[in-house]
Amino acid sequence: MKKYRIVELDVWGNDTDGYEINDVFKTDIIIELENPYDDNEVIEKTKEYYNLPNEELFTNINQFVSGDIFELENNNGKYILQYELVEE
């Protein structure tokens, strides 16, 4: 299992023009993932420790954007959270 820190994002933009990450805020929330490539596992494990907005539909997990970081996006492409590898 790998351990990931949940990182909150300050996101600017809109559905028409797109979104960009303005700032990141590391939380103390660490989740363990057996398979970080499994979108359902990532979302379900996140819900155990973090209050995701119910109205958001999470259809895209941008896997491994940079090294050991990946992002959760909603179905409009808005970045919701980042995950940072802290331990393999």
Secondary structure, DSSP 8 states (H G I E B T S, - for coil): -EEEEEEEEEEEEETTTEEEEEEEEEEEEEEEES-TT-HHHHHHHHHHHS---TT----EEEEEEETTEEEEE-TTS-EEEEEEEEE-
